Amino acid sequence: QVQLVESGGGLVQAGGSLRLSCAASSRTFSSFAMGWFRQSPSKAREFVASIRGSGGNTYYAASVKGRFTISRDNAKNTVYLQMNSLKPEDTAVYYCAAGADIGGYDLWGQGTQVIVSS
C-alpha cells in the first residue's frame, strides 16, 4: 500500500519561508497527480496546490499564488511545497495527497504542522 509521509513543518515568523516535503512509497510515483491541502482548526480542509505526474502543469489557490511553489522529483518519489512570504493565516496542518488525476485524490499523508507567528 502506498504511503505518503510529510515533513518540513515548523514555526516561522511572518515573512519567512519553509519547504515541505512529501515522500511516497511507490514505484509508480510519476503516474500520480499530487496535491497539497491545509486545514486550520476553524476551517474546512482547503486546496493549496497541485501538480500533474509529469510535473508540467501546476495549479494554485488564489491565496497562495505567487508565494508558494509546488514541484516534484520523480526520481526521489517526492513532492515539495516551497512556501515564501508566509503569513499568519497560512498557519495550518498541511497534507499531501495523491491520485490518478488532479482532483481525484484517494491517498493522504498524516499532515505536518505549520505555524506562522506575527
Backbone torsions as a table, in degrees:
resi	resn	phi	psi	omega
1	GLN	NA	136.3	-179.0
2	VAL	-71.4	135.0	175.3
3	GLN	-120.2	144.6	177.1
4	LEU	-117.9	129.0	-178.0
5	VAL	-126.9	114.7	179.2
6	GLU	-88.5	153.6	174.4
7	SER	-155.0	167.6	175.1
8	GLY	104.7	-4.8	178.5
9	GLY	-70.8	171.0	178.7
10	GLY	163.9	-165.0	-179.5
11	LEU	-104.6	130.7	-179.3
12	VAL	-143.1	151.0	176.2
13	GLN	-78.5	154.6	176.4
14	ALA	-55.2	137.6	-176.8
15	GLY	92.8	-11.8	-179.2
16	GLY	-83.5	-173.7	-176.6
17	SER	-133.4	152.4	171.6
18	LEU	-143.3	153.1	172.0
19	ARG	-123.4	120.8	176.3
20	LEU	-92.8	146.6	176.1
21	SER	-125.0	150.4	175.8
22	CYS	-137.8	112.0	-179.3
23	ALA	-98.0	134.0	-178.6
24	ALA	-111.4	139.2	178.5
25	SER	-96.4	68.2	-177.3
26	SER	-146.4	135.6	177.0
27	ARG	-78.5	-12.3	-179.9
28	THR	-108.6	30.9	-176.7
29	PHE	-53.8	-40.2	-175.1
30	SER	-65.8	-14.1	178.8
31	SER	-86.4	-10.2	-177.4
32	PHE	-92.1	137.2	161.0
33	ALA	-76.4	142.8	-177.3
34	MET	-123.7	146.0	178.8
35	GLY	-138.8	157.7	171.6
36	TRP	-116.9	136.2	177.0
37	PHE	-130.7	165.2	176.8
38	ARG	-144.2	156.2	178.5
39	GLN	-146.8	127.0	173.2
40	SER	-105.6	162.1	-173.9
41	PRO	-56.1	-30.6	-174.4
42	SER	-99.1	4.4	-175.3
43	LYS	-131.4	159.3	173.1
44	ALA	-75.3	161.5	177.2
45	ARG	-60.8	135.2	-178.2
46	GLU	-128.5	151.0	178.7
47	PHE	-70.0	139.8	176.8
48	VAL	-115.0	-55.2	-176.5
49	ALA	-161.6	158.4	177.4
50	SER	-148.8	162.0	-177.9
51	ILE	-149.6	139.7	179.3
52	ARG	-76.2	166.7	-175.8
53	GLY	-56.5	-39.2	-179.1
54	SER	-75.9	-15.6	-178.1
55	GLY	83.2	2.0	-174.9
56	GLY	-81.6	-20.3	-178.2
57	ASN	-124.4	130.2	177.8
58	THR	-127.5	153.2	-177.4
59	TYR	-139.0	145.7	-175.9
60	TYR	-137.4	149.3	168.6
61	ALA	-70.5	148.5	-177.6
62	ALA	-58.8	-32.9	-175.7
63	SER	-69.6	-17.2	-177.3
64	VAL	-119.3	-8.6	-176.5
65	LYS	-60.2	131.4	-178.6
66	GLY	92.5	-15.1	179.1
67	ARG	-113.8	-34.3	-177.8
68	PHE	-108.1	148.8	176.4
69	THR	-134.7	125.2	175.4
70	ILE	-97.9	140.6	177.7
71	SER	-151.4	170.0	179.8
72	ARG	-145.9	152.2	173.6
73	ASP	-124.3	99.3	-175.5
74	ASN	-67.2	-24.6	177.2
75	ALA	-69.9	-25.1	179.3
76	LYS	-106.0	4.2	-179.4
77	ASN	53.3	43.1	-173.7
78	THR	-135.9	140.1	172.1
79	VAL	-116.6	145.8	-175.6
80	TYR	-122.1	155.9	170.0
81	LEU	-133.2	105.5	176.2
82	GLN	-86.1	121.7	-176.3
83	MET	-117.3	115.7	179.6
84	ASN	-115.0	163.4	178.1
85	SER	49.6	48.8	-175.4
86	LEU	-66.1	146.7	-178.7
87	LYS	-121.3	156.2	177.3
88	PRO	-54.5	-32.7	180.0
89	GLU	-72.0	-6.6	173.1
90	ASP	-82.1	-6.6	178.1
91	THR	-59.7	125.1	-177.3
92	ALA	-179.0	171.2	165.7
93	VAL	-88.7	127.4	-178.1
94	TYR	-103.1	131.8	-178.5
95	TYR	-119.5	141.0	168.4
96	CYS	-101.7	156.1	-176.5
97	ALA	-143.3	152.8	-179.9
98	ALA	-131.9	148.5	178.4
99	GLY	-163.7	175.1	-178.1
100	ALA	-68.5	-27.8	179.7
101	ASP	-155.3	167.2	178.5
102	ILE	-54.7	127.3	178.4
103	GLY	89.8	-12.0	-179.1
104	GLY	-110.3	60.9	-174.3
105	TYR	-88.4	130.4	177.6
106	ASP	-130.2	4.3	175.3
107	LEU	-125.2	133.7	-176.0
108	TRP	-132.6	146.6	172.8
109	GLY	-84.4	-178.4	-175.9
110	GLN	-87.4	-13.5	177.4
111	GLY	96.8	152.9	175.2
112	THR	-136.7	135.3	-174.0
113	GLN	-82.9	133.3	172.9
114	VAL	-120.7	126.2	177.5
115	ILE	-123.7	122.9	179.5
116	VAL	-111.9	116.2	-178.8
117	SER	-92.0	147.6	-178.4
118	SER	-89.6	NA	NA
